[in-house]
Structures are given as C-alpha cells and as structure tokens.
C-alpha cells in the first residue's frame, strides 16, 4: 500500500461505511484514511481504529477546507438530498471546489447510468455534478452505479404478499449492482495509482426484464409472483393513492420509465476491470435475502 491519503465523504452513511470497511480490509493503514461526516460521533467506532474522522458539511463550504486538507484522492459520495428544496449540484460543486483548493489529485464520484438521457427524476443532479467535476480540471473517476439490487427489498416483499407486482417498465431490460460492490468499487478507485480520467458504469453483468426478475425471485423463494403490466399513469395514481410523497412517486414512476426505454440496459465488465472481482449476481442477491421476501 502507498502512503497516499484517501478521503471518503458521507462516511457515516451506508455506502460510506462499506467503503471504509473495504479500505481497511484491503490493508490500507487507518491513519491514511480520512472519513468526513456532518456528525463525527457517528464514526466513533472508526476513530477508535485509527481512521482520521473529520467534520464536513456540504451545506457549509467553510467547513470543507480543513476537512479535505492532506487528501490526495477524494471520494465524493453523492448525498441523499433528493427531497424538494435540496440542491445536490450546489452541494457537490462546493465539495469539488474545496477538493481543488486543498490540492487533491483525483476525484471519485458516485453517479448513475447515462445521466444525459436518463428518465430518473434526479438524473439532472448527477449530470450537473459530473459537469462540475470535469470542469474542475482535476483527474476523476466517475462511477455510474446501476440500480441497486437492494432497491428490490423496498418493493418486492409487498408484491410477494399480494402475489402481484405492478410495473410500468414494459419489456425493458435492466442491470443491477450490489450495494457492497459499489463500495468495493469506490475503495478500488481510491486505492488506484492511476491518474487517468474515466467514466465507468457498474453493473452485475446481466440484464433482465421485470418478468424475468419475477421468475427468478419466485424460483429462489418458492413463492408465486405475477407481473401486472400497467401504464405509467396508472402506477402514478396507485402510488399517490397509497399516500406516498410526490417526489417519491416521481422517482418510482421515472425509474420504471427509464427501464422501459432501456436506460438501465447496460452490461459490461467495468466493475471487474476496476476491482479484479466478479460482481454479485442477481440470483445470489435473492438467495442471500430469501427470508426478506
């Protein structure tokens, strides 16, 4: 391991913690890892291991200079501020500017596939953030994460309880990526000594229609699951009728629309080339989480 200091923002979140775990598991010295968070107490367990925990708040740019000092490679984990009134582009741009002023050599950023054309409601956030990174003049690794396999845990348990999965995705195919695999990719990008700028789209190497996903889930769980193909308007009406907030409804409907038009139908070996590992398959995800369904 080199003595290059690496930094993970949003380190108290799920992806941030998993990235810290991957870095430590790789043998990276704890004192060469900087973990930033708005609430340092949340990372007390990592501080005890020797990780340099610092306070940083993207909404408080003045807090970022000291937080980023000394870091050569910085992973900007995109914030989860997708609710109305939030501006992730401004947040991420502040982090990019602070990283540049701190003398960082390389930025890593967690994005989503093809934000230029994606139908996902928050795709403009990622496109604007990517543009800020590219305009900074710093070398970068942009990791465009496919739909998390774990996102299925938010919809399929209820679908299984009803025996029906209502979808507006049509016959569109999509690839996924495991959450922990995304963390491994961030860690690998931080540990890399490459100064090359690159954009990678991370996926599990497979692409499935909703009907194929339902059949796979059924085969693993032993429970029947029928797909009911409905229109985007019908899906929107059903979700709104269930009392979900408008921005959540927009996200859910736009996700199905993105699948329908092929926005998630990307299969490559970017993850394996970056990490040297095979990604977890969708079947393995269902097998590991069988009890949840």
N, C-alpha and C positions, 0 to 999 in steps of 0.2 A: 504494500500500500504506500502511496506517496503521502507526503505531509501536507498536501493541498487541503485547505479548509473548505468544507462544503456547508451549505446552509439550506434549511428546509423551512419555508414559511407555512403558516397554518398548521404547525406541527402538533397541536393538541387535537386536531380533527382525526377522523378515522384514517384517511389516506396519509396524512402526515405521520401519525404514529406508526403505521405499517411501513412507511418509508424509513423512519428511524430504525425500526426493527431490522429491516433489510440491510441497512448500512452497517449496523452493529454485527449482524450475522456474517457479513462479508469480511469482517476483521478490521474495519475502519476504526481507528482509535477514537474513543469517545471525545477526547479533547480537541479532535479535529472536526467535530460535528457541531454546528450551531443550529439550534432549534428556536424558532421565534413563534410567539403566540401573544394574543392580547392579554391572557391571564396566565402568568408564569407558574402559578400554583398548580395548574392542571398538568404540568410536566415535571412535577417534583420527583417522580419515580425515575425519570431520565436524568435529571440533575444529579441524583444520587449515584448514577452510573458513570458520571463524569462528563455528560453532554453539556455543552455551554448553552444554557437556556436564557433567552433574552426577550424582553417585551417589544412587540411591534404591532402597530395598528395601522392598516392601510388607510383608514379614515383620518389618521393623524400623521401626515407625511413627516412632520418634525421628529417623530419617534423612530423613523426608519434609518437615519444616518448612522446612529450609534449601533443600532441592531445589526446592520449589514456590514459593519467595519471588519475588515480582515478576511472576508469570504471571497474565494476565487470563483467558485461555481455556486449559483443560487437557483434553487428550485422554487418557482412561484406557483404554488398550488392554488388554482383558481378558487375564489371564495364562493360560498354558497348563498350569496345575497342575490336571489332571483325574484324576490318579492317586490311589489310596486314601491317606488321611491328609492330603490337602490340603484347604484351606477357602478357596475363592476369594471367597466372600462376605465373610469376615473381611478378606482382603487388600484387596479393592476398597473396603470400608467404611472401612478405615484411610486409603486414598488420598482418598476423598471428604471425610472429616473434616479431613485435612491441607489439602486444597484450600480448604475453607471457612475454616479458621484463617488461611491465607495470603492471604485476601482475593480469591480468584478470583471472576470474574463469571459464568463459564459453563463447564459440564462437557460433554464429549463422551464417549460410552461405546459400545464395540463389543459388541453383544449378538447374539441370534439370533431368528428369527421367532416371534412368538406364544409367548413362554416360559410364559405362564399355562397353555397347553393342550398344549404340545409334548411329544412322547413321547421326545425326545432325552434320554439319560441325564444329561447335565449341564445341562439346561434350568433346574433349580432354582437353580443357581449364578447364572445370568443374571437370573432373576426376583428373587432376593434382592438382587442388586447394583443392579438398576433401582430397587427399592424404597428402597434406601439413598440413591440419587441423588435421587429425587423427594422423600424426606423431609428432605433437606438444606436445602431452601428455595432453593437456587441454580437459576438457569436452566440448562436442559440440552438437548442434542440426543442422543437415543439412536438409534444406527444398528443396526438389526436386520439383520445380514448373512445373506443366503440361503446355502445350501450352496455352498462354493467350487467353481468349475469345476475347479480344480486337485486337488480330492479324487479326481477320476476317475483321476488319474495313479497313485493308490495301489491301485486295483482293476482297472481295465480292461487294463493291459498283461498281467497274468496271465490274465485272462479271454480275451484275444485269443490268447494262447499255447495255450490249451486249446480255443479255439473256442466256449466256453460261458461265459455269465455267469449264475451262480446268484443269484437275487434273491427276497426275501420281500416286495417292495414292491407286488406285485399290479399293478393298473391305476392306481394312484395317480399323480398328476402332480406334478412339482416344477419350480421355477425355480432358477436358479443365479446366481452373481455372480463375476466375475473378482477375483482377489486384488488386483491392481493397481488395479482400480476401487474396491475398498473403501478403499484408501489415498487415492485421489483424493477420495473422499467425506469421509474424516476431515480431510484438508487443507482441503477446501472449508468444512467446518463450523468449523474453527479460524479460517479467514480471514474468515468471515462476520461482519458487524457486527450481525446480528440478535440481539436479546435474548429472542426468543420461545422457549418450551419446546416441543419437538416430538419425536415418535417417528416415525422413517422406516424402512420396510422396503426394503432394497436388493436388487434383482434385475435380471436381464438382459432383462426384458420378455417372456419366453417361458415356457411351461410344457410339460413333456414326460413321457410315460410311460417306463418303463425300455425297453420295446420300441422306442419312437421314438428314444430316445437311442442304443440299439444300432444301429438302422438308419442313423442319422445318422453315427455313428462309422464304420460299415462303408463308407458311401458316400464318406467322405473318405479313409479309409485303403486302401480296396480289399480289405480282409480280411473274411472272413465272421465273424459273431458271432451265435450263437443264445442267446436268453434262456431259461433254465430256471427256471420259477416254482416255488418251494418254500415250505414253511411256515417260520415264524419259528423253530420248534423245530428243524427240520432245518438251518437256517442256523446256529443257535447250536451245534448238535452238530458241524457241519463245521468251524466256526472254532475251537472248543475242541480238536477233534481235530488241527488244524493247529498247536496249541501256542501260540496267541495268549493273552496275559494276560486274565484275566476281565474287567477293566474295558474292554479293547479290544473284547472280544466283546460286552459290554453296549452299547457305543457303536455298533458296527456293526449289531447287531440292532435297536436302538432307532431308528437312522436309517431303516432300511427300514420299520419300523412307522410312523414319522412320515410317510413318503412315502405309505404305503398308505392312511392315514386323511386325507390331504390337508393335513397340517401344513406342507408346503413349497409348496403350490399357491397362491402369491400372486404376482400380476402387477400392476405399477403403474408409474408414471413418477417415483417418488421420487428415484431416482438422477439422472435427467436434470434434474429441477427443482432439485436441490441443487447439482449440478456444472456444469450447462449443457452437458453432453456426453452422447453416446449410450454406453450400456454395451457391452462386447464381447459378441457373440453366442456361443452355444454352438458353432455351426458354425465361427466364427472361432477359437475356442479349439482345436478339433480340428485345424484347418488349421495353426495355429501350432505345435502339438505333435505333428504327424503322426508324426514319427520316433520318439516315445516309445512308440507303440503298435505 
